[in-house]
Amino acid sequence: MAVAGLRYLAAYEVVICIECQTCLLPGRSSQERHLRQPPHSSRGPQLQALLDLLVTYQLQAPNQVALPFPPSPAIEGLRYYDAFACSLCTTSHLTRSRHAL
């Protein structure tokens, strides 16, 4: 479901900001900070309506989100980055740093 540039993904229990291509963190202060900054610059009743909507969603902290098992397609609406995975390990850990691999 998408409202005012935000999309709730129930399967992951996250809200994606379509314009910024990021997930909003749970917590009113974090969400308000995101919505007040450009490109949104929300204020007044518009900001309050968005915050009231966000509180109705069950949201997970980023470290609690159950991610799809790789290889899987990118989650639509999120910015994606190139990453590395060890071809010898059986874990599904990814890193953006070749040195951390």
C-alpha positions in Angstrom: 0.0 0.0 0.0 1.4 3.4 -1.0 0.4 6.7 0.5 2.1 10.1 0.0 5.3 8.5 -1.3 5.5 5.9 1.5 4.8 2.2 0.9 4.2 -0.4 3.7 5.6 -3.8 3.0 3.7 -6.1 5.3 5.9 -9.1 4.4 8.9 -7.3 5.9 7.1 -5.0 8.3 8.9 -1.9 7.0 7.9 1.4 5.4 9.8 2.4 2.3 10.2 6.0 1.3 9.8 5.7 -2.4 11.5 9.1 -3.2 14.5 8.4 -1.0 14.6 4.7 -1.7 15.2 3.9 2.0 13.3 2.3 4.9 12.0 4.5 7.6 13.1 3.5 11.1 10.5 2.7 13.7 9.9 5.5 16.2 8.1 8.7 15.9 11.1 11.0 16.3 13.1 9.3 13.6 10.1 9.3 11.2 9.4 12.9 11.9 13.0 13.9 11.3 12.9 12.1 7.9 9.6 13.7 6.8 10.7 17.2 7.8 13.9 17.1 5.8 14.1 17.7 2.0 12.8 16.4 -0.4 9.7 16.0 1.8 9.8 19.1 4.0 6.5 18.1 5.5 5.0 20.5 8.2 1.8 21.0 10.1 -1.4 18.9 9.4 0.3 17.1 6.5 3.2 15.9 8.8 0.8 15.0 11.6 -1.4 12.9 9.2 1.7 11.0 8.0 2.9 10.4 11.5 -0.6 9.2 12.6 -0.6 6.8 9.7 2.8 5.4 10.4 1.9 4.6 14.0 -0.8 2.2 12.7 1.9 0.0 11.1 3.7 -2.8 12.8 7.4 -1.9 12.1 10.5 -3.9 12.7 13.9 -2.5 13.6 16.4 -2.9 10.7 18.4 -5.6 12.6 15.1 -7.6 13.2 13.8 -7.6 9.6 13.7 -11.1 8.1 15.4 -10.7 4.8 14.8 -13.0 1.7 17.3 -15.8 1.3 19.9 -15.0 -1.4 19.9 -15.2 -4.3 16.7 -13.2 -4.5 15.5 -10.2 -6.5 16.0 -6.8 -5.0 13.2 -5.4 -2.9 11.3 -3.0 -5.2 11.6 0.6 -4.1 14.8 0.2 -2.1 18.1 1.5 -3.4 20.5 -1.3 -4.0 24.2 -1.6 -3.7 26.8 -4.0 -5.2 27.9 -6.4 -2.5 30.2 -9.3 -2.0 29.5 -12.8 -0.6 32.0 -15.5 0.3 31.6 -18.5 -2.1 33.1 -20.9 0.5 30.9 -20.0 3.5 27.4 -21.4 4.0 26.2 -18.2 5.6 24.2 -15.6 3.8 26.2 -12.6 5.0 26.9 -9.9 2.5 29.3 -6.9 2.6 30.0 -3.9 0.5 33.7 -4.0 1.3 35.9 -6.4 -0.6 38.4 -6.1 2.3 35.8 -7.2 4.9 34.9 -10.3 2.9 
